[in-house]
Amino acid sequence: MFLVSCFMFLQLRKMDWILNGAVFFICVIGLISLLSLSGVRGSFFERQLVWVALGCAAFLFFSLLDYRVFRASGLFLLFLYGVGVAALVFLLALAPTIRGIHGWFTIGSILIQPVEFIKLLLIILIAKYFSKRHNEIAQMRHLIISGIYFAIPVFLVLLQPDLGSAFILLAVWIAVTIFSGIRLTHFAIFLSFLVVIS
């Protein structure tokens, strides 16, 4: 127990506490705003307080997780990608329409939006893909393959239709590919081709 406590203490010391403090401040402001609204003290405020607590617990767990474990778990990432794509397909057939979008699974009063999981998963998946091919990253085929990984969920999200989430996924792909070292000329050619065929 003592060794575990020491390990957690050392890990906590490595955190960016300026960033953590900013997130905590935003959460507190949000909770105060809900508390100040009339008639929501017993509903929205308490519910949001629970979600903030769960979010903090999840944040602490993932901050202690060594992200390098994903470098040796390609099949597991592909499995999660398949699960995420399947969830988006099931949304179109099974999910109720909420605000004009088939974007949430409902479990009682809880709403689950799979596209949020997909956003994080795609970042990890594409980062792993490019990290294993850094010596040949300038080749056009890697840009195309990475685009296919993103194109499938983007297409399914557009069918919901959720243009905002689809745009975010596209922006994530653009950012990751540019900063991975893809040649900008290849990137411009590929985007021009997509614009023409669309």
Buried (B, 14 or more C-beta within 10 A) or exposed (E): EEEEEEEEEEBEEEEEEEEBEEEEEEBEEEBEEBBEEEEBEEEBBEBBBEEBEEEBEEEEEEEEEEEEEBBEEEEEBEEBBEEBBEBBBEBEEEBEEEEEBBBBBEEEEEEBBBBEBBBEBBBBBBBBBBEEBEEEBBEBEBBEEBBEBBBBBBEBBBBBEBEEBBEBBBEBBBEBBEEBEBEEEBBEEBEEEEEEEE
